[in-house]
Amino acid sequence: MSSKVTVEKSAFAESLAIVVRAVASVPHLPVLANVLIESEGGQLRLAATDLTLGVAVWMDARLDGQIALTLPAKTLTDIVNSLGDSEVQFSVNGKPEAAIKSGTFKGVVRGIEASEFPAIPEYDLANAIILEASLLKEMIQATAFAASTDQARPVLEGVQLSLNGNTLAMAATDGFRLAVKKAALPVSVSSQQVIIPAASLKETVRVLSATKPDQVHLLVPQKGSQVVLRAGNVQLISQLIDGRFPDYQMIVPKSYKTRTVLGTADLLKACKQAAVIAREGGNVIQLRLTPGEEQTGKVTVLAESGDTGESEVELPATITGPEMTIAFNVKFLQDGLEAIRTKNVVIETNTHNTPAVIRPAGEEEYLYILMPMHVDGK
């Protein structure tokens, strides 16, 4: 039995671009290199999965009959992006292939039966938490970068999401740094803790940037091993990471000896300048924290490499406590500064070899803990 589907080309291309991000780069099964295309509830549904992350998009289409098949993601994407006409027509006749027609173009793309595509579970979102999309995006961007990329420690490849009463918290660490972001929830919820792959959350940010929804439905089922995020016509379902996340509260310093306040943008710019030299010296820079009279002082950002030379930048700062010099991985420091949105940043330190606390001035919702680097002679 023949069926036809007609879609608006640009909308189809945009939807396809969202789902193909979930296509497995090295698929264990041939069907995982494909996109599922099926009619559902009067709309066209596109879906892809790598078995860790599943992404589905629902879009408007003119349906003449039912359609359900999978087509190779790369082939389909390349064909659709090459088309110049405003509409694309898919015709299927019961075989796992689609005849594609658009303007002067005619072609056939062969795929795999829809029945071989992994089943993506359906969830009732009635109990989901509704968040502002901009808030969720900001929380992910402030934490996910600090997750580990070492596959030997899978728990650290994730971001811990904690729900407790009216508080949502996200935390990530790779063992050298820790990023924690908290936000108030619109409703009180029961306590839950899950670990979501950082890669899934980074993909969520890309979807939110592309679709620009106002709200996101977040569902963490009490039972099961998945988390659901629904934004407009896009749904992401991610597998959770099984394991125990480190008790990061144990490493957060409870006090400090030297407290430094300076311009966030100024320090970030100085770090980028120092990184030019530091990249040939193990990415190590030093911050010399020098107090002055009446709580004034300066921060000197130093970088040195035997191969490329040295650099020095002085920045005005308000510093209380004893003078000290502490070294950091400049990339890690930059990552933390880029997540801070306030005009000024606070750096709290104790000694040159203990963790430093970096936080936005005047805000308690964000915390970045950074381990110092060892410098010869220190």
C-alpha positions as CSV (number, residue, x, y, z in Angstrom):
1,M,0.0,0.0,0.0
2,S,1.4,3.3,-1.1
3,S,1.6,6.3,1.3
4,K,2.8,9.9,0.7
5,V,4.1,12.6,3.0
6,T,4.7,16.2,2.0
7,V,6.8,18.4,4.3
8,E,8.1,21.9,4.2
9,K,11.8,21.6,3.2
10,S,13.3,24.0,5.7
11,A,11.3,22.7,8.6
12,F,12.3,19.2,7.7
13,A,15.9,20.1,7.4
14,E,15.8,21.8,10.8
15,S,14.1,18.9,12.5
16,L,16.5,16.5,10.9
17,A,19.5,18.5,12.1
18,I,18.3,18.2,15.7
19,V,17.7,14.4,15.7
20,V,20.8,13.4,13.7
21,R,23.0,14.6,16.7
22,A,21.8,11.4,18.5
23,V,22.9,9.1,15.7
24,A,25.6,6.8,16.8
25,S,29.0,7.8,15.4
26,V,30.2,4.2,15.4
27,P,26.9,2.3,15.4
28,H,26.9,-1.2,16.9
29,L,23.8,-2.0,14.8
30,P,23.2,-0.8,11.3
31,V,19.8,0.7,12.2
32,L,21.5,3.0,14.7
33,A,23.0,4.9,11.7
34,N,19.4,5.7,10.6
35,V,16.7,8.1,11.4
36,L,13.2,6.7,12.2
37,I,10.5,8.5,10.2
38,E,6.9,7.7,11.1
39,S,3.4,9.2,11.2
40,E,2.0,9.8,14.7
41,G,-1.1,11.6,15.8
42,G,-1.4,13.5,12.5
43,Q,2.2,14.6,12.6
44,L,5.5,13.3,11.3
45,R,7.9,12.0,14.0
46,L,11.6,11.9,13.5
47,A,13.8,10.0,16.0
48,A,17.4,8.8,16.4
49,T,19.3,7.2,19.2
50,D,22.8,5.9,20.1
51,L,21.3,3.9,23.0
52,T,22.4,6.4,25.5
53,L,20.5,9.4,24.2
54,G,17.3,9.4,22.2
55,V,16.0,12.5,20.4
56,A,12.6,12.8,18.8
57,V,11.0,15.7,16.9
58,W,7.4,16.1,15.9
59,M,6.6,18.3,12.9
60,D,3.6,19.2,10.8
61,A,3.2,17.4,7.5
62,R,0.5,16.5,4.9
63,L,-0.1,12.8,5.4
64,D,-1.7,10.6,2.8
65,G,-1.6,7.2,4.6
66,Q,0.7,5.9,7.3
67,I,4.5,5.9,7.1
68,A,7.1,4.0,9.2
69,L,10.7,3.3,8.2
70,T,14.3,4.2,8.9
71,L,16.6,5.9,6.5
72,P,20.4,6.5,6.6
73,A,20.9,9.7,8.5
74,K,23.9,11.0,6.5
75,T,22.4,10.2,3.1
76,L,19.0,11.7,4.0
77,T,20.6,14.8,5.4
78,D,22.9,15.4,2.4
79,I,20.0,15.0,0.0
80,V,17.6,17.2,1.9
81,N,20.2,20.0,2.3
82,S,20.9,19.9,-1.5
83,L,17.3,20.5,-2.5
84,G,16.2,23.9,-3.6
85,D,12.5,23.6,-3.8
86,S,10.3,24.6,-0.8
87,E,8.6,21.2,-0.4
88,V,9.8,17.6,-0.2
89,Q,7.5,14.6,-0.9
90,F,8.2,11.1,0.4
91,S,6.5,8.1,-1.1
92,V,6.6,4.6,0.5
93,N,5.1,1.4,-0.8
94,G,5.6,-1.0,2.1
95,K,9.3,-1.6,1.5
96,P,12.0,0.0,3.7
97,E,12.8,2.7,1.1
98,A,11.5,6.1,0.2
99,A,11.0,7.7,-3.1
100,I,11.9,11.4,-2.7
101,K,10.7,14.1,-5.0
102,S,11.4,17.9,-4.8
103,G,11.3,20.2,-7.7
104,T,13.4,18.6,-10.5
105,F,14.9,16.1,-8.1
106,K,13.8,12.4,-8.0
107,G,15.5,9.7,-6.0
108,V,15.2,6.6,-3.9
109,V,16.8,6.1,-0.5
110,R,16.9,2.6,0.9
111,G,16.7,2.0,4.6
112,I,15.8,-0.6,7.3
113,E,12.4,-1.7,8.6
114,A,11.1,0.5,11.4
115,S,10.5,-2.6,13.5
116,E,14.3,-3.0,13.9
117,F,14.6,0.5,15.4
118,P,15.1,0.4,19.2
119,A,11.9,1.2,21.1
120,I,11.9,4.6,22.7
121,P,9.7,4.5,25.8
122,E,6.8,6.9,26.3
123,Y,6.4,8.8,29.6
124,D,3.5,10.7,31.1
125,L,4.8,14.3,31.6
126,A,1.9,15.2,33.9
127,N,4.3,15.0,36.9
128,A,7.2,16.7,35.2
129,I,8.9,19.8,36.7
130,I,8.4,22.9,34.5
131,L,11.6,25.0,34.3
132,E,12.4,28.1,32.4
133,A,14.5,27.0,29.4
134,S,17.0,29.8,30.0
135,L,17.6,28.7,33.6
136,L,18.2,25.1,32.6
137,K,20.5,26.1,29.8
138,E,22.5,28.3,32.2
139,M,22.8,25.6,34.8
140,I,24.1,23.1,32.3
141,Q,26.6,25.5,30.9
142,A,27.8,26.3,34.4
143,T,28.5,22.7,35.3
144,A,28.8,20.2,32.5
145,F,32.2,21.5,31.3
146,A,33.7,20.3,34.6
147,A,32.7,16.6,34.0
148,S,35.5,14.2,33.2
149,T,36.1,12.8,29.8
150,D,38.0,9.8,31.2
151,Q,35.9,6.7,30.3
152,A,37.7,4.8,33.1
153,R,35.6,6.7,35.6
154,P,32.1,6.7,34.2
155,V,30.4,8.3,37.2
156,L,32.6,11.4,36.7
157,E,31.5,11.6,33.1
158,G,28.1,12.7,34.4
159,V,26.4,15.6,36.1
160,Q,24.7,14.9,39.4
161,L,21.2,16.4,39.4
162,S,19.7,16.7,42.8
163,L,16.1,17.5,43.7
164,N,15.3,18.4,47.3
165,G,12.2,20.4,48.3
166,N,12.3,23.7,46.4
167,T,15.9,23.3,45.3
168,L,17.4,22.0,42.1
169,A,21.2,21.5,42.1
170,M,23.7,20.3,39.4
171,A,27.3,19.3,40.2
172,A,30.1,18.1,38.0
173,T,33.7,17.2,38.8
174,D,36.7,15.6,37.0
175,G,38.8,15.2,40.2
176,F,40.7,18.5,39.6
177,R,37.8,20.9,39.7
178,L,34.1,21.1,40.9
179,A,31.3,23.2,39.6
180,V,28.0,23.4,41.5
181,K,24.9,25.4,40.4
182,K,21.7,25.7,42.4
183,A,18.3,27.2,41.6
184,A,14.9,27.5,43.2
185,L,12.1,25.3,41.9
186,P,8.5,26.7,41.4
187,V,7.1,23.7,43.4
188,S,8.3,21.5,46.2
189,V,9.4,18.0,45.1
190,S,10.6,14.8,46.8
191,S,14.3,14.2,47.2
192,Q,16.0,12.5,44.2
193,Q,19.6,12.2,43.0
194,V,20.5,11.0,39.5
195,I,23.6,11.2,37.3
196,I,23.0,12.3,33.8
197,P,25.8,12.0,31.1
198,A,27.3,15.4,30.5
199,A,27.2,14.7,26.8
200,S,23.4,14.4,27.0
201,L,23.1,17.7,28.8
202,K,25.4,19.4,26.3
203,E,23.1,18.1,23.6
204,T,20.2,19.6,25.5
205,V,21.8,23.0,25.4
206,R,22.2,22.7,21.6
207,V,18.6,21.8,21.2
208,L,17.5,24.7,23.4
209,S,19.7,27.1,21.5
210,A,18.2,25.9,18.2
211,T,14.5,25.8,19.2
212,K,14.5,28.7,21.7
213,P,11.5,27.4,23.8
214,D,10.3,29.3,26.9
215,Q,9.9,26.2,29.1
216,V,11.3,22.7,29.5
217,H,9.5,19.8,31.1
218,L,11.9,17.8,33.3
219,L,10.9,14.3,34.4
220,V,13.0,12.1,36.6
221,P,10.9,8.9,37.1
222,Q,11.0,7.4,40.6
223,K,11.9,4.1,39.0
224,G,13.9,3.4,35.9
225,S,17.2,4.4,34.4
226,Q,16.3,7.4,32.2
227,V,15.5,11.1,32.4
228,V,13.2,12.9,30.1
229,L,13.4,16.5,28.8
230,R,10.7,17.9,26.6
231,A,11.0,21.3,25.0
232,G,8.3,22.3,22.6
233,N,8.1,19.7,19.9
234,V,11.5,18.1,20.8
235,Q,12.0,15.3,23.4
236,L,15.3,14.0,24.7
237,I,15.5,10.8,26.7
238,S,18.9,10.0,28.3
239,Q,20.1,6.9,30.1
240,L,21.3,7.6,33.6
241,I,24.8,6.7,34.9
242,D,24.7,4.0,37.6
243,G,27.0,4.6,40.5
244,R,27.7,6.8,43.5
245,F,28.7,10.4,42.9
246,P,31.4,11.8,45.1
247,D,30.3,13.6,48.3
248,Y,31.6,16.9,47.0
249,Q,30.6,18.8,50.1
250,M,33.6,17.2,51.8
251,I,36.1,19.1,49.6
252,V,34.4,22.6,49.8
253,P,36.6,24.8,52.0
254,K,34.7,26.1,55.0
255,S,36.9,29.2,55.5
256,Y,39.6,31.2,53.8
257,K,42.7,33.3,54.6
258,T,42.9,35.5,51.5
259,R,39.9,36.9,49.8
260,T,40.3,38.6,46.4
261,V,37.6,40.5,44.5
262,L,38.3,41.8,40.9
263,G,36.6,42.3,37.6
264,T,35.5,39.0,35.9
265,A,36.1,40.2,32.4
266,D,39.5,41.7,33.3
267,L,40.7,38.5,34.8
268,L,39.3,36.4,31.9
269,K,41.1,38.6,29.4
270,A,44.4,38.4,31.3
271,C,44.0,34.6,31.4
272,K,43.5,34.4,27.6
273,Q,46.7,36.6,27.2
274,A,48.7,34.4,29.6
275,A,47.4,31.2,27.9
276,V,49.4,32.1,24.8
277,I,52.6,31.6,26.8
278,A,51.2,29.0,29.2
279,R,50.2,26.5,26.4
280,E,53.9,25.7,25.9
281,G,54.5,25.4,29.7
282,G,51.9,22.9,30.8
283,N,49.0,25.4,30.8
284,V,50.2,26.7,34.1
285,I,49.8,30.3,35.2
286,Q,50.4,31.9,38.6
287,L,48.2,34.5,40.4
288,R,50.2,36.7,42.8
289,L,47.7,38.2,45.2
290,T,49.1,41.3,46.8
291,P,47.0,43.2,49.4
292,G,47.1,47.0,49.6
293,E,46.1,49.7,52.0
294,E,42.4,50.0,52.9
295,Q,41.5,46.7,51.3
296,T,43.0,47.6,47.9
297,G,45.6,45.6,46.2
298,K,46.5,43.9,42.9
299,V,46.5,40.6,41.1
300,T,49.5,39.8,38.9
301,V,48.8,37.1,36.3
302,L,52.1,35.4,35.4
303,A,53.0,32.9,32.7
304,E,56.4,31.5,31.8
305,S,57.7,29.0,29.3
306,G,61.3,28.1,28.5
307,D,60.3,27.7,24.8
308,T,58.1,30.8,24.2
309,G,58.9,33.4,26.9
310,E,56.9,35.0,29.7
311,S,54.1,37.4,30.3
312,E,52.8,39.5,33.1
313,V,49.5,41.4,33.6
314,E,48.6,43.5,36.6
315,L,44.9,44.0,37.6
316,P,43.5,46.1,40.4
317,A,41.7,44.2,43.1
318,T,40.3,44.3,46.6
319,I,42.3,41.9,48.7
320,T,42.0,41.0,52.3
321,G,44.4,38.6,54.1
322,P,48.0,37.7,53.6
323,E,49.8,37.9,50.3
324,M,50.1,34.7,48.4
325,T,50.9,33.1,45.0
326,I,48.9,30.3,43.7
327,A,49.1,28.4,40.3
328,F,46.3,27.1,38.2
329,N,45.6,25.3,35.0
330,V,44.7,28.4,32.9
331,K,42.1,26.5,30.8
332,F,40.3,25.3,33.9
333,L,40.4,28.8,35.4
334,Q,39.0,30.3,32.1
335,D,36.2,27.7,32.1
336,G,35.1,28.8,35.5
337,L,35.3,32.5,34.7
338,E,33.2,32.0,31.6
339,A,30.4,30.5,33.7
340,I,30.3,33.6,35.9
341,R,27.9,36.3,34.8
342,T,28.5,38.9,37.5
343,K,30.7,42.0,37.0
344,N,33.1,40.9,39.7
345,V,34.5,37.5,40.8
346,V,35.5,36.4,44.2
347,I,38.6,34.1,44.8
348,E,39.0,32.6,48.2
349,T,42.3,30.9,49.0
350,N,44.1,29.4,52.0
351,T,47.5,28.1,50.8
352,H,49.2,27.6,47.5
353,N,48.5,23.8,47.6
354,T,44.9,23.7,48.8
355,P,41.7,24.2,46.7
356,A,40.5,27.7,45.9
357,V,36.9,28.8,45.8
358,I,35.8,30.9,42.9
359,R,32.3,32.4,42.9
360,P,30.3,35.3,41.5
361,A,30.4,38.4,43.7
362,G,27.1,38.9,45.4
363,E,25.6,35.5,44.5
364,E,25.5,32.2,46.4
365,E,24.0,30.0,43.7
366,Y,27.2,29.1,41.9
367,L,30.4,27.6,43.3
368,Y,33.6,26.6,41.4
369,I,36.4,24.8,43.3
370,L,39.7,24.6,41.6
371,M,42.7,22.5,42.7
372,P,46.0,24.4,42.3
373,M,48.9,23.3,40.2
374,H,52.3,22.4,41.5
375,V,55.1,24.8,40.5
376,D,58.8,23.9,41.1
377,G,60.1,25.6,44.1
378,K,56.7,25.9,45.7
